[in-house]
Amino acid sequence: MSNLIPISDARATLPELVEKVNEGLERVVITVNGKPKVVMVSMEELESLEETAEVLATPDIKKDIARSRKQIKRGDFVTLSDLK
């Protein structure tokens, strides 16, 4: 969920906004003259988005995931306890 907030309000309530974004994993869109300019997201959400983008940028990742799912369905995998 995104909340639109004018930059003047963001400036006045920055500590509360930081807490809201960090705790609730919400996005805050800061506007200037009524136009969206920046988005505040928590570090956790940013890291998650970056990891997702990195995975999706991997060539043939969809094929690899599909192949892995088929292997799991066939039981063709090694469990952690088997590795020990």
C-alpha positions in Angstrom: 0.0 0.0 0.0 1.3 3.4 -0.9 0.6 6.7 0.8 0.9 10.0 -1.0 2.4 12.7 1.2 3.4 16.2 0.3 7.1 17.0 0.9 6.2 19.6 3.5 4.2 17.0 5.5 7.0 14.5 5.1 9.6 17.0 6.4 7.4 17.8 9.4 6.7 14.2 10.3 9.9 12.4 9.1 10.5 10.4 12.3 6.9 9.1 12.3 7.2 8.3 8.6 10.4 6.3 9.1 8.8 4.4 11.9 5.6 3.7 9.8 7.6 2.5 6.8 10.0 0.4 8.8 7.4 -1.3 11.0 4.5 -1.7 8.6 6.5 -2.3 5.5 4.5 0.4 3.8 5.6 2.6 1.0 5.3 6.3 1.2 5.3 8.4 -2.0 6.5 11.9 -1.4 5.1 14.5 -3.8 6.4 17.9 -4.9 3.8 20.3 -6.2 1.3 17.4 -6.3 3.5 15.1 -8.4 5.1 11.9 -7.1 8.9 12.3 -6.9 10.3 9.7 -4.5 9.3 6.6 -2.6 10.3 5.6 0.9 10.6 1.9 1.5 12.1 0.0 4.4 15.6 -1.5 4.1 14.0 -4.9 4.3 11.7 -4.3 1.4 14.5 -2.7 -0.7 16.8 -5.6 -0.1 14.0 -8.0 -1.1 13.3 -6.0 -4.3 17.0 -6.0 -5.2 17.3 -9.7 -4.6 14.3 -10.4 -6.7 15.6 -8.2 -9.5 19.0 -10.0 -9.3 17.4 -13.4 -9.6 15.1 -12.4 -12.4 18.1 -11.0 -14.3 19.8 -14.4 -14.3 19.6 -15.9 -17.8 17.3 -18.9 -18.1 16.2 -18.7 -14.5 12.6 -19.6 -15.3 13.8 -22.8 -17.0 16.0 -23.6 -14.1 13.2 -23.1 -11.6 10.8 -25.3 -13.7 13.5 -28.0 -13.9 14.0 -27.8 -10.1 10.3 -28.2 -9.5 10.1 -31.3 -11.7 13.1 -32.8 -9.8 11.4 -32.2 -6.5 8.2 -33.8 -7.7 10.2 -36.9 -8.9 11.9 -37.0 -5.5 15.3 -36.3 -7.2 16.9 -34.2 -4.4 19.2 -34.5 -1.4 17.9 -33.4 2.0 20.0 -31.4 4.5 20.1 -34.4 6.8 21.5 -36.6 4.0 24.3 -34.2 3.5 25.4 -34.6 7.2 
